[in-house]
Amino acid sequence: MNYQEKTIFLKNGKACLIRRPEESDAETLLAYLKGTSAETPYMVREPEEVQASLEEEAEFIRKNREDPRALMLSAFVDGRLAGSCSFGCGSERIRMRHRCTVGISLYREFWDMGIGTALMGEILAGAKAAGYEQAELEVVSANAAAIRLYQKLGFEITGTLPWAFKYKDGSYADFLLMVKKLV
């Protein structure tokens, strides 16, 4: 899917470049996946589970760039990767391909600057342009800031998946299932 990069201005006045990652960003994205997974209990993976090689990550980026029904965007502040957001088709089944799944993460130091709102706005506009009728996501029920963001953008809580995560210490976290109509 095509995307025209853009610069937005954050709550603190800094410029933030939003663009599609390039294959040359593979190393930066792998470090980002490990870093964001380490600093919050809300990510789906533990840092040690980020096992892709540079070549595999570059191939993932290339395939995403070629997919007309997917989009990944990255936000850069002062030349540093701050966050990433994406959508993709949850299923190619005829009865389900009107739905896309959405995901977002930011380094903690970039929370509450407006980056999440901007990235999600761009991703939802892209999903609608790609022909999706519904965007879906799962969020850890304790992640109040993310839930507020999603609700601000029009997502509604449609259900709960209990015990969705089991942490290393044996504790659990529920997922909230959230949906936004795009039509």
N, C-alpha and C positions, 0 to 999 in steps of 0.2 A: 504494500500500500504506500502511496506517495504521501509525503509530509513536508511542508515548507517550514524550516527551522524558524524560531522566533525568539526574541528577547523580551522578557517581562521584568518588571521591577518589583522587588520584594518589600515586605513591611518595613524592613530596615533600610530601604533605599538602594540596596545593591542590585546589580543586574544579574539576571539568571537566563542562561541560554538553554532553550529546550530544543533538542534535536534527536534524530534517530542515531543510535550507536552504529559505528562502523566496525568492520572486522578488526581494525587496528586498536579498538577499545577493549578487546577480549581480556587482556591482563587486568586492566582497570576494573572491568565488570566482575571478574572472578574475585578480586580482592574485596570488592564491594559486597558481593554475596556472603563472603566469609565474615566481613566486618559487621554488616547489619544483622546477620544471624547470631553473632556473638553478643551484641549489645542490647538485645530485647528478647523477651520470651514470646513474642507475637509472630515470629517467622516460622515457617513450616519445617525448616531444617536446622540441624545443629551445624556449626561451622565446619566440623570435620567431614560432614557429608558433601561438601562442595568438592567434588572429585574430578570435574571436567578438566581436560588438558586445554592448553591455549588453542590448539587446533580444533578441538571439539567445540569450544566456546565461540571461536571465529565462525565455524560452520553453522552453529545455532543462530548467530547474528545474521549471517548471509541468508539462511533460509527464511528467517523472519522478514528480512527486507524484501524478499521475492514473493512472499505470500500476500495476495490481494485481500485476504480476510483476517489479517493479523497486523498488529502495530506495536512496536516497543519504542518508548521515548525515554531519554535520559535528560536530567537537569544538571547543569554545570554552573557553579558559582565560583568566581575567581579562578576559573580553569579547573576546578576540582569537581568530581562527580559527587552530587548531593543526593540524588534519588533516581529512581527508575519506576516506570509504570508501563503496563501492557494490557492488551486484550488479544484474545484468540478464540477460535471456535472450540467450544466444549465437545461437540460431536458433529460429525459430517452426516449423521443419519438424517434423512429427509424430515422427519418429524421434530428434530431438535436443532437443526442448523440455523434457526432464527435467533438462537441464544448464544451469547458470548460470555466468557469468563474474564474477569478483570482482576489485576493484582497491582499492588503498589508497595514500595518501601522507600524509606529515607534514612540516611544516617541521622542519629539522634540529634546531633548538633544543628541540623537543619530543620528540625520540627518547629512548627508554629511560626513560619516565615511567609506562608502563602504558597510554597512550592507544591505541596500535596493538592491543594485546591486547583492550582494551575495545571498540573499534570493530569489529574483526573478529568478536568474540563476538556482538555485536548483529547484524551483517550476516549471519552464518551462521545465527543463530536466525531472522532474518527470511526468509532464503532457504528454510529448511526449512518455515516457516509458509506460504510462498507455493507450496509443493508441489514444489519442486525436490528431486531425489534426489542430485544431484552438483554440487559447486562446483569450479571450475577457475580457475587463474591461471597467468600466466607471470611469472618473476622472473629478473633478470639473475644469472647464475651467481656473480658476484663479490659479490653482496649478502648476505653471510653472516648479518647480523642479521635481515634479512627472512626468510631461509630458516629460521633457528631459530624465529622466531615462527610461521611457517606449520606447521612440523613439530610444534611444541608444541600447536597447535590441531588436529592430526590430518591435515594434508595430507601426501601422499606424493609423492615425485619419480617421475614416470612416463616421463620422456624428456628429451631435450635437442634444442633447435633451434639448430644451430651458426650462427654469424655473423648472429644475429638483429638486432643493432644494428651500424651502421657510423657511427662518430663522425666529426666534422669533421676530426680529425687522421689519418684513414685507418685507425685501429685498429678492431677488432671486439669484440663481446661476445656470448656465447651466452646463450640463455634456457634455464632449466629449466622444464619443464612439470610442474605440481603439481595433484593432485586430492584432494578429500576427499568421501567418501560421506556423505550427509546422512540416509540411512535406516538 
